[in-house]
Amino acid sequence: MTAEAEVLGELRRLRARLPQLTGALAASADGLVLAHDTVDGEAETVAALTAAALGVGQRLTDSTGQGRFRELLVRGETGYVATYAAGASAVLTLLAEPRINVGRLHLEARRSSALIGELVDGALERKDLN
């Protein structure tokens, strides 16, 4: 099984655990879609915007002395957008309904982002070795 297929499987398992999720995507830190379980036309746009938000989040945590970026939560009128660091080179972005339990969202997403980070970083290491 490829890393992409494993990441997609994790996104689908995450959505099964959190039925209030309306979309999930893993992207590289520079905004390239790695895998997604969202509306097709939306994935590239969300990945690109995630990369921009990640850059701002990293600068904000660095300049305020808060350490490395971990996560970002945005609440809109009709739901949430949550972004989590996933290893050294990827991010997990989730779209959620407004009725989601935010604590559960963080708990499940942190677990998934750690796994996705391991999968992506591992695939990159294997690629570098070849």
N, C-alpha and C positions, 0 to 999 in steps of 0.2 A: 504494500500500500504506500502511496506517495504521501509526502508531508501535506500537500494540498488537500488530498482526500481525507487525511486524518484531521486536519484543521476544520474542514467542512463538517465532518462527523461531530466534532466537538461543538461547533456552532449549533448544529441541529439538536444535540443533546441538551445544550444550554437552553434553547428555546422550548424544549419539552419540559424542562424543570421549571421554567418561568413562562407560563402561558401568556402573561401580559406583555411579553416582548413582541414587537411588531417587525423587528429586523435585527440582524446581527452581521457584522463583517469584521474580518481580519485584514489588515493592510500593512504594508511596509511603512516605516517611519517617513518615507518620502512620498507617500500617497498612492502607491500601486496596490490594487486589490489583490489579495492573496486567496481569499475564499469569502463567499458571502451567502447568506440566507435572507435575502431581501428582494424587493422589487428590482428587476434587472437594470433598468435605466438609472436607478437611484445609486447603485453601488459606486460607480466611478466618481460621482459628484460628492458623495459622503466621504469617500476615501481621501479625496483632494482637500476637502474642508477639514477633515480630521488631521491631516498633516499640518495644515495652517494652525489649527487650534493647539496641536501638540507643540509646535514651535513657540507659540505664545506661552503655553503652560510651562514649558521648560525654562524659558527666559524668566518667567515670573517666579518660579521656585528657586532658580539660581540667584536672582538678584535680591530675593528676600531672605536668603539663607535657609531655605526650607529643604534643601537636599535635592535629590533627583526626582524628576516628575514621576508620579504614581498613577493619578487619576484625575478626571475632570467630570463634573456633573453639571449639566445645563437643564434647567426646568423651563419649559414653555407652557403656554396656555393649554395645549392639548397633549402634553406628555414630556418625556425626558429623553435627552441624548447623553449617554455616559461613555467616556473613553478611558481605557485602562492601558497602561504600559504592559507589553507582552514580550518579555525578554529584552535583549539589547537592540533589536531591529524591527519590532512590529508593535502594532497597537490593536486593541479590540474595541470596537465601537458598537454600542447597543442602542436601539430605539425602543422606548417603552411607553405604555399607556400611562395616563396620569394616576391611575389607581394602584400602580405597582407598590409593593412594600420595598422602600428604598434600602433598608437594611439587608433584606434578602437579596436584592439586586446586587449590592456590593459584595456580599458573601459569595454568591454563586459566580459572579463575574471575576472576582479576584482569583478564585480557583481555576476558572477556565483560562484567564489570561496567563496564569503561570504555566499551565499545560501547553497552551498555544506558543508561548515564548520558548519553551523547551523544544517543541516540534520545529519551529522556524529556525531557531539558532542552531539546532542539531543538523538540520538540512543544509544550512549555510556552511557549517563546519565540514560536513562530508563533501560538499561541492568544492570547497577550498583544498581538500586533500587530494582530489582527483586531478 
